[in-house]
Amino acid sequence: MAEKAIKLWFFSSLVWLALGPLIGALMSLQFLWPNALNFLADFNFAYSKARIFHTNLVIYGWIGMSFVAAILYIIPKLCGTELKYPKLAYWAGWLWNLAVLLNLILIWAGIVGNPLLSIQPYEYAEAPLLVDILIVLCAVAVIFSVHSTVLARTKPTLYVSVWYLLGGLYTTAITYLVGNFLVLAFSGLGNQIIHAWWLHNAVGLFITPLGLGIAYYLIPIASQQPVYSHRLGILGFWTLMAFYPGTGLHHFLQMPMPTWIGEFAVVSSVLLAIPVLAVVVNHLATPAGNWRKIFDSFPLRFAIFGSVYYLFTCIQGPFQTTHAVNWFVHFTEWVQAHAHLALTGAFTCYGIAAIIYIFPRLTGRQLYSRTLANWVFWIMAVVFPLFYLGFTHSGLVTGISINILGNTIYETISAVWLARLFRTLMGAGVVLGFLLFGYLIVRSLQIGPKFAEGMNEVAEPVLARAERRVTA
């Protein structure tokens, strides 16, 4: 039953991975040709709804479900025991899928005036209260199953991954409750302060600790090297928990709020350099004695690139929160570039790495094609950075046009049109990579070679194996 639960969460995440970014790519057409998607108005589907579809499917559908699947696999391995209450985790997977689907339906319907069914006016928390309740029930079920497994462990020492994964589940629950329920108890400025706290911590206390915990498992095991420093891992964990909660208000520095709150957010954001450096040094130093594995192991390759993207994300983040920079990039696509670097870059790489590693161990089949896996990797390694640079360029040009040259919005749109076209083309390439990855997994279920522990996750071409034997 545990395997069924993991498979359900994993394969469901692939569906949302195909759909969420595809909607984002279609949305980008409206930045080039505003009337391109006017026909969707006949189906009660406006740009505002499409954006909610895009962000919610990526966060809750793809990243949320792939990370939970990885947790259900990793925690029992590190605790030396079977997953407790696997049926609970299995049915929670179906309920989570129902919540994601119901969220899309209710957003599309646009019901007004119903406290349970109406869209909420909060970014990343647009889901109606009915959907929020379902997600909370799922989170409680997963936390109960995972925590029970940790309590039943046969290994006394808690490896650093367990710290991140278990801690991340609890911070996810707290953050979600604050951002989707407690926020309703406040109005005016207090409401927006609570929302800002949620807005950044949806990434920092939900996605970040879970993604880093997965990487802490994959990098040592894929490189066949012990983690560089357990103490550095624990330092990174506690400083993340200490500094991340205070960063949220850096999104709203231009908002009329007490000065000390904004300054506290800026200082907290800069202090995040401590956990980030602790994590990245640990991740990149771990395979140092066996770097050749990066050429053989796709999970290691994706996980290392995820950590590199995480490093650049967290260099850019504190930099753009300072007053000297924030006024210039605020309300520009520089901010969206930063968000995509984190979610589409770092944490999507971690999710792909987890699937490639766990898939053969769950199904008994290797991925059938190294060529196709290589295509997915190089799209994430080359095309995705170009997509990110397209966003960044249009953001910088917008900042110069409006804040320095004083141009109108119409003049600014003309100035960034080519950058947006480039971004759309590169974004289409990234979406193609995700579709190829989904095809790779599904096709491998059908024709993937048999897998035994100790083999590579991805099948080697027969000719390449023969050539290696000859040269050896």
C-alpha positions as CSV (number, residue, x, y, z in Angstrom):
1,M,0.0,0.0,0.0
2,A,2.9,2.4,0.7
3,E,4.1,1.9,-2.9
4,K,0.6,2.6,-4.2
5,A,0.5,5.9,-2.2
6,I,3.9,7.0,-3.5
7,K,3.0,6.2,-7.1
8,L,-0.3,8.0,-6.8
9,W,1.4,11.2,-5.6
10,F,4.2,10.9,-8.1
11,F,2.1,10.2,-11.2
12,S,-0.5,12.8,-10.3
13,S,2.3,15.4,-10.0
14,L,3.3,14.7,-13.6
15,V,-0.2,15.6,-14.9
16,W,-0.1,18.9,-13.2
17,L,3.5,19.5,-14.4
18,A,2.3,19.2,-17.9
19,L,-0.7,21.4,-17.4
20,G,0.5,24.2,-15.1
21,P,3.5,25.5,-17.2
22,L,1.5,25.0,-20.4
23,I,-1.1,27.5,-19.2
24,G,1.7,29.9,-18.3
25,A,3.2,29.7,-21.8
26,L,-0.3,30.4,-23.3
27,M,-0.7,33.4,-21.0
28,S,2.6,34.9,-22.2
29,L,1.0,35.3,-25.7
30,Q,-1.2,38.0,-24.3
31,F,1.9,40.1,-23.5
32,L,2.8,40.0,-27.2
33,W,-0.6,40.1,-28.8
34,P,-3.3,41.3,-26.2
35,N,-6.1,40.0,-28.3
36,A,-4.6,36.6,-29.0
37,L,-6.7,34.7,-26.4
38,N,-9.9,36.8,-26.6
39,F,-11.8,33.7,-27.8
40,L,-11.4,32.3,-24.3
41,A,-13.8,35.0,-23.0
42,D,-16.6,33.0,-24.6
43,F,-15.7,30.2,-22.1
44,N,-15.7,32.5,-19.0
45,F,-11.8,32.3,-18.9
46,A,-9.9,35.5,-18.5
47,Y,-6.2,36.2,-18.0
48,S,-6.7,36.7,-14.3
49,K,-8.1,33.2,-13.9
50,A,-5.4,31.7,-16.1
51,R,-2.7,33.2,-13.9
52,I,-4.3,31.6,-10.8
53,F,-4.5,28.3,-12.7
54,H,-0.8,28.6,-13.5
55,T,0.5,29.4,-10.1
56,N,-1.7,27.0,-8.2
57,L,-1.0,24.1,-10.4
58,V,2.7,24.6,-10.2
59,I,2.8,25.1,-6.5
60,Y,0.1,22.7,-5.2
61,G,-0.1,20.3,-8.2
62,W,3.4,19.7,-9.4
63,I,5.8,20.7,-6.6
64,G,3.5,19.9,-3.7
65,M,2.6,16.4,-4.9
66,S,6.0,15.4,-6.2
67,F,7.6,16.5,-2.9
68,V,5.1,14.6,-0.8
69,A,5.7,11.5,-2.9
70,A,9.5,11.9,-2.3
71,I,8.9,12.3,1.5
72,L,6.8,9.1,1.6
73,Y,9.7,7.3,0.0
74,I,12.6,8.9,1.8
75,I,11.4,9.0,5.4
76,P,10.9,5.2,5.8
77,K,14.3,4.6,4.2
78,L,16.1,6.9,6.6
79,C,14.2,5.7,9.6
80,G,14.7,2.0,8.9
81,T,11.0,1.1,9.1
82,E,7.9,0.9,6.9
83,L,5.7,3.8,6.2
84,K,3.0,4.0,8.9
85,Y,-0.7,4.3,8.0
86,P,0.0,4.1,4.2
87,K,-3.7,3.9,3.4
88,L,-4.1,7.3,5.0
89,A,-1.4,8.7,2.8
90,Y,-3.0,7.0,-0.2
91,W,-6.4,8.4,0.2
92,A,-4.9,11.8,1.1
93,G,-3.4,11.7,-2.4
94,W,-6.8,11.3,-4.0
95,L,-8.3,14.0,-1.8
96,W,-5.4,16.3,-2.7
97,N,-6.1,15.7,-6.4
98,L,-9.8,16.4,-5.8
99,A,-8.9,19.7,-4.0
100,V,-6.7,20.8,-6.9
101,L,-9.4,20.0,-9.5
102,L,-12.1,21.5,-7.4
103,N,-10.0,24.6,-7.0
104,L,-9.8,25.0,-10.8
105,I,-13.5,24.5,-11.2
106,L,-14.4,27.1,-8.6
107,I,-11.9,29.6,-9.9
108,W,-13.3,29.1,-13.4
109,A,-16.9,29.4,-12.1
110,G,-16.1,32.7,-10.3
111,I,-18.8,32.3,-7.7
112,V,-19.4,35.6,-5.8
113,G,-20.7,36.1,-2.3
114,N,-20.4,32.5,-1.0
115,P,-17.9,32.3,1.9
116,L,-17.1,28.6,1.1
117,L,-17.0,28.7,-2.7
118,S,-15.8,32.2,-3.7
119,I,-12.2,33.0,-4.8
120,Q,-10.1,34.7,-2.0
121,P,-8.2,37.9,-2.9
122,Y,-4.8,36.7,-1.8
123,E,-1.9,35.6,-4.1
124,Y,-1.1,31.9,-3.8
125,A,-4.1,31.6,-1.6
126,E,-6.9,32.3,-4.1
127,A,-8.5,28.9,-3.3
128,P,-12.0,29.0,-1.9
129,L,-12.3,28.0,1.8
130,L,-13.8,24.6,0.8
131,V,-10.6,23.8,-1.0
132,D,-8.5,25.1,1.9
133,I,-10.3,22.7,4.2
134,L,-9.6,19.7,2.0
135,I,-5.9,20.6,1.7
136,V,-5.6,21.0,5.5
137,L,-7.2,17.5,5.9
138,C,-4.7,16.1,3.4
139,A,-1.8,17.8,5.2
140,V,-2.9,16.4,8.6
141,A,-3.1,12.9,7.1
142,V,0.4,13.1,5.6
143,I,1.9,14.6,8.7
144,F,0.4,12.0,10.9
145,S,1.6,9.2,8.7
146,V,5.2,10.6,8.4
147,H,5.5,11.6,12.0
148,S,4.3,8.1,13.1
149,T,7.0,6.6,10.9
150,V,9.7,8.8,12.5
151,L,8.5,7.8,16.0
152,A,8.7,4.1,15.0
153,R,12.2,4.4,13.6
154,T,14.9,1.8,14.3
155,K,17.8,4.2,13.6
156,P,18.3,6.5,16.6
157,T,20.0,9.3,14.7
158,L,17.9,11.7,12.7
159,Y,19.7,12.4,9.4
160,V,19.6,16.0,8.2
161,S,17.0,15.1,5.5
162,V,14.5,14.1,8.3
163,W,15.0,17.4,10.0
164,Y,14.2,19.3,6.8
165,L,11.3,17.1,5.7
166,L,9.5,16.7,9.0
167,G,10.2,20.4,10.0
168,G,9.0,21.5,6.5
169,L,5.7,19.6,6.9
170,Y,5.0,21.4,10.1
171,T,6.0,24.8,8.9
172,T,3.8,24.1,5.8
173,A,0.8,23.4,8.0
174,I,1.4,26.6,10.1
175,T,2.0,28.8,7.2
176,Y,-1.0,27.5,5.3
177,L,-3.3,28.0,8.2
178,V,-2.1,31.6,8.7
179,G,-2.2,32.6,5.1
180,N,-5.6,31.0,4.3
181,F,-7.5,31.2,7.5
182,L,-6.0,33.6,10.1
183,V,-5.7,36.3,7.5
184,L,-9.5,36.5,7.4
185,A,-9.6,37.7,11.0
186,F,-7.8,40.9,10.1
187,S,-8.8,43.9,7.9
188,G,-7.0,46.8,6.4
189,L,-3.2,47.1,7.0
190,G,-3.1,44.1,9.3
191,N,-4.7,42.0,6.6
192,Q,-2.0,42.9,4.1
193,I,0.8,42.3,6.6
194,I,-0.5,38.8,7.3
195,H,-0.9,38.2,3.6
196,A,2.7,39.4,2.9
197,W,3.9,37.0,5.6
198,W,2.2,34.2,3.8
199,L,3.2,35.3,0.3
200,H,6.9,34.7,0.8
201,N,6.7,31.9,3.3
202,A,4.6,29.8,0.9
203,V,7.9,29.4,-0.8
204,G,10.2,29.7,2.2
205,L,8.5,27.5,4.8
206,F,6.6,25.1,2.5
207,I,8.6,24.5,-0.7
208,T,12.1,25.4,0.5
209,P,12.6,23.0,3.5
210,L,11.0,20.1,1.6
211,G,13.1,20.6,-1.5
212,L,16.3,21.0,0.5
213,G,15.5,17.8,2.5
214,I,15.0,15.9,-0.7
215,A,18.3,17.2,-2.1
216,Y,20.1,16.2,1.2
217,Y,18.9,12.6,0.5
218,L,19.6,12.4,-3.2
219,I,23.0,14.1,-3.5
220,P,24.9,11.8,-1.0
221,I,23.2,8.6,-2.2
222,A,23.6,9.4,-5.9
223,S,27.2,10.4,-5.6
224,Q,27.9,7.5,-3.2
225,Q,29.6,10.0,-0.7
226,P,28.6,10.8,2.9
227,V,27.2,14.3,3.4
228,Y,30.0,16.8,3.7
229,S,29.0,18.1,7.2
230,H,26.0,17.0,9.3
231,R,26.6,20.1,11.6
232,L,26.5,22.4,8.6
233,G,23.2,20.8,7.6
234,I,21.7,21.4,11.1
235,L,23.1,25.0,11.1
236,G,21.3,25.6,7.7
237,F,18.1,24.1,9.1
238,W,17.9,26.2,12.2
239,T,19.0,29.5,10.6
240,L,16.4,28.9,7.9
241,M,13.7,28.5,10.5
242,A,15.0,31.5,12.4
243,F,15.4,34.0,9.6
244,Y,12.8,33.1,6.9
245,P,9.6,33.9,8.8
246,G,10.5,37.6,9.0
247,T,11.1,38.2,5.3
248,G,7.6,38.4,3.9
249,L,7.1,42.2,4.1
250,H,9.9,42.9,1.7
251,H,7.3,42.4,-1.0
252,F,5.4,45.4,0.2
253,L,8.1,47.9,1.2
254,Q,6.2,50.7,-0.7
255,M,3.1,50.0,1.5
256,P,2.1,52.5,4.2
257,M,3.2,50.4,7.2
258,P,5.4,50.8,10.3
259,T,9.0,51.4,9.2
260,W,10.4,48.9,11.6
261,I,8.4,46.0,10.0
262,G,9.9,46.7,6.6
263,E,13.4,47.1,8.0
264,F,13.0,43.8,9.9
265,A,12.0,42.1,6.6
266,V,15.1,43.5,4.8
267,V,17.5,42.5,7.6
268,S,15.9,39.0,7.7
269,S,16.2,38.6,4.0
270,V,19.9,39.5,4.0
271,L,20.5,37.1,6.9
272,L,19.2,34.3,4.7
273,A,22.7,34.2,3.2
274,I,23.7,32.1,6.3
275,P,21.4,29.1,5.7
276,V,21.8,29.4,1.9
277,L,25.6,29.2,2.0
278,A,25.4,26.4,4.6
279,V,23.1,24.4,2.3
280,V,24.9,25.1,-1.0
281,V,28.4,24.4,0.4
282,N,27.1,21.1,1.9
283,H,25.4,20.1,-1.4
284,L,28.3,21.0,-3.7
285,A,31.1,19.7,-1.3
286,T,29.4,16.3,-0.8
287,P,30.2,14.8,-4.3
288,A,33.7,16.3,-4.3
289,G,35.4,13.0,-4.0
290,N,33.3,11.4,-6.7
291,W,32.4,14.0,-9.3
292,R,32.6,11.6,-12.1
293,K,29.2,10.2,-11.0
294,I,27.6,13.4,-12.3
295,F,28.1,12.0,-15.8
296,D,26.4,8.7,-15.0
297,S,23.7,9.8,-12.5
298,F,20.8,11.9,-13.7
299,P,19.4,12.3,-10.2
300,L,22.7,13.7,-9.1
301,R,23.0,16.0,-12.2
302,F,19.5,17.5,-11.7
303,A,19.9,17.8,-7.9
304,I,23.3,19.7,-8.3
305,F,21.8,22.0,-10.9
306,G,18.8,22.6,-8.5
307,S,21.3,23.7,-5.8
308,V,23.1,26.0,-8.2
309,Y,19.8,27.6,-9.2
310,Y,18.9,27.8,-5.5
311,L,22.2,29.7,-4.9
312,F,21.5,32.2,-7.6
313,T,17.9,32.6,-6.4
314,C,19.0,33.4,-2.9
315,I,21.7,35.8,-4.1
316,Q,19.1,37.7,-6.1
317,G,16.4,37.6,-3.4
318,P,18.3,39.6,-0.6
319,F,19.8,41.9,-3.3
320,Q,16.3,42.9,-4.6
321,T,14.9,43.4,-1.1
322,T,17.2,46.3,-0.2
323,H,15.8,49.8,-0.5
324,A,18.5,50.8,-3.0
325,V,17.2,48.2,-5.5
326,N,13.6,47.5,-4.5
327,W,12.2,50.8,-5.7
328,F,13.7,50.2,-9.2
329,V,12.6,46.5,-9.8
330,H,9.2,46.6,-8.0
331,F,6.3,46.1,-10.3
332,T,8.6,44.8,-13.1
333,E,9.2,41.4,-14.5
334,W,12.5,41.1,-12.6
335,V,10.4,39.8,-9.7
336,Q,8.7,37.2,-11.8
337,A,12.2,36.1,-13.1
338,H,13.2,35.6,-9.5
339,A,10.1,33.5,-8.7
340,H,10.6,31.3,-11.8
341,L,14.3,30.8,-10.9
342,A,13.2,29.3,-7.6
343,L,10.1,27.3,-8.6
344,T,10.8,26.4,-12.2
345,G,14.5,26.2,-11.8
346,A,15.7,25.0,-8.3
347,F,12.7,23.2,-7.0
348,T,11.6,21.7,-10.2
349,C,15.1,20.2,-10.7
350,Y,14.8,18.7,-7.2
351,G,11.4,17.2,-8.1
352,I,12.7,15.8,-11.4
353,A,15.8,14.3,-9.6
354,A,13.5,12.6,-7.1
355,I,11.3,11.1,-9.7
356,I,14.2,9.8,-11.8
357,Y,15.8,8.2,-8.7
358,I,12.7,6.7,-7.1
359,F,10.8,5.7,-10.3
360,P,12.9,2.5,-11.0
361,R,12.9,1.5,-7.4
362,L,9.1,1.7,-7.3
363,T,8.3,0.2,-10.7
364,G,11.2,-2.2,-11.3
365,R,11.9,-0.5,-14.6
366,Q,14.6,1.8,-15.7
367,L,14.0,4.9,-17.7
368,Y,14.2,3.6,-21.3
369,S,16.2,6.3,-22.9
370,R,19.3,8.2,-21.8
371,T,19.0,10.4,-25.0
372,L,15.6,11.6,-23.9
373,A,16.7,12.1,-20.3
374,N,19.7,14.1,-21.7
375,W,17.3,16.3,-23.7
376,V,15.3,17.1,-20.6
377,F,18.5,17.9,-18.7
378,W,19.9,20.2,-21.3
379,I,16.6,22.0,-21.7
380,M,16.7,22.8,-17.9
381,A,20.5,23.6,-18.1
382,V,20.5,25.8,-21.2
383,V,17.0,26.8,-22.3
384,F,15.6,27.6,-18.8
385,P,18.4,30.1,-18.0
386,L,17.6,31.9,-21.3
387,F,14.0,32.0,-20.4
388,Y,15.0,33.5,-17.0
389,L,17.2,36.1,-18.7
390,G,14.3,37.1,-21.0
391,F,12.2,37.8,-17.9
392,T,15.2,39.7,-16.2
393,H,15.9,41.8,-19.3
394,S,12.3,43.0,-19.7
395,G,12.2,43.8,-16.0
396,L,15.4,45.9,-16.1
397,V,14.2,47.7,-19.3
398,T,10.9,48.4,-17.6
399,G,12.6,49.8,-14.6
400,I,14.8,52.1,-16.7
401,S,11.9,53.2,-18.9
402,I,9.5,54.1,-16.1
403,N,11.6,55.0,-13.2
404,I,14.5,56.8,-14.9
405,L,13.3,58.0,-18.4
406,G,9.7,58.6,-17.2
407,N,8.2,56.9,-20.2
408,T,4.5,56.0,-20.4
409,I,3.3,52.4,-20.1
410,Y,2.7,52.3,-23.9
411,E,6.3,53.3,-24.6
412,T,7.5,50.8,-22.1
413,I,5.6,47.9,-23.6
414,S,7.1,48.7,-27.0
415,A,10.6,48.7,-25.5
416,V,10.2,45.2,-24.0
417,W,8.3,43.5,-26.8
418,L,11.3,41.7,-28.3
419,A,12.4,40.5,-24.8
420,R,9.0,39.2,-24.1
421,L,8.9,37.4,-27.5
422,F,12.3,35.8,-26.6
423,R,10.9,34.8,-23.2
424,T,7.9,33.2,-24.7
425,L,10.0,31.2,-27.2
426,M,12.3,30.0,-24.4
427,G,9.3,29.3,-22.2
428,A,7.8,27.1,-24.9
429,G,11.1,25.2,-24.9
430,V,10.9,24.7,-21.2
431,V,7.3,23.4,-21.4
432,L,8.5,21.0,-24.2
433,G,11.1,19.7,-21.8
434,F,8.4,19.0,-19.1
435,L,6.2,17.2,-21.7
436,L,9.2,15.2,-22.8
437,F,9.9,14.3,-19.2
438,G,6.3,13.1,-18.7
439,Y,6.5,11.1,-21.9
440,L,9.8,9.5,-20.7
441,I,8.2,8.3,-17.5
442,V,5.0,7.0,-19.1
443,R,6.9,5.3,-21.9
444,S,9.4,3.8,-19.5
445,L,6.5,2.1,-17.7
446,Q,5.7,0.3,-20.9
447,I,9.1,-0.6,-22.4
448,G,11.7,0.3,-19.8
449,P,14.3,-2.4,-19.1
450,K,14.1,-4.3,-15.8
451,F,15.8,-2.6,-12.9
452,A,17.8,-4.2,-10.1
453,E,19.3,-2.4,-7.1
454,G,22.7,-1.1,-8.0
455,M,21.9,-0.4,-11.7
456,N,21.7,3.0,-13.2
457,E,18.2,4.6,-13.1
458,V,18.4,5.2,-16.8
459,A,19.0,2.4,-19.3
460,E,22.4,2.5,-21.1
461,P,22.3,2.0,-24.9
462,V,23.4,-1.5,-25.7
463,L,26.0,-0.3,-28.2
464,A,27.5,2.0,-25.5
465,R,27.8,-0.9,-23.1
466,A,29.5,-3.0,-25.7
467,E,31.9,-0.3,-26.6
468,R,32.9,0.1,-22.9
469,R,33.5,-3.6,-22.5
470,V,35.8,-3.5,-25.6
471,T,37.8,-0.5,-24.5
472,A,38.1,-1.9,-21.0
